[in-house]
Structures are given as structure tokens and as C-alpha cells.
């Protein structure tokens, strides 16, 4: 084989390797994006409080009770309280599950 054939084979091999790397990277990026959307949707639907939710809802440590509605009033910041309800599921577990499903046929 001549040097031209060797150079052509090397270029084909490099382009094939580069294409595989691009496909793997794009697959991982897609996995992270889809998993993030699914995780946020499930967290909003399930809405199980985190362990520190009491301190998010009552920053001063005292609870307030509404006598008219017969319910507890949360006085914490609305965004902080909303994030306190997002404890399930763990996004790392969903990413590992997705990768396992995509690697194992």
C-alpha cells in the first residue's frame, strides 16, 4: 500500500472516530435535557417536602394557624417554599437509569 492509501485510511478512521464521539456527546446531552424535564415534572406532580421544609416555611421557627380556614399559614418566601417541596425523584438516579437503558440493548 502506498502512503496515499495510508493517509486516506487514517482520515477515514479519524472521521469515523470523530462522528462516534459527536454521537455519544449528543446522546448524553439529550439524556441530561430529557431527564431534567421529566424530573421537574415529576417533582411538581409528587410534591413531597424536603427534610428542612419546616424551616423554609417558618424561618423564625414559629408556626402560624389561620382560625378561619383551619389551616397552617406558611410565612416563608414563596420561591424557597416551592423548592422545599421538590425532594423526589433524584435526577442522578434518572440519568443512570436512562444511560443503563441506552447502553444495554
Buried (B, 14 or more C-beta within 10 A) or exposed (E): EEEEEEEEEEEEEEEEEEEEEEEEEEBBEEBBEEBEEBBEEBBEEEEEBBEEBBBBBBEEEEEEEEEEEEEEEBEBEEEEBEBBBBBBBEBEEBBEEBBEEEEEE
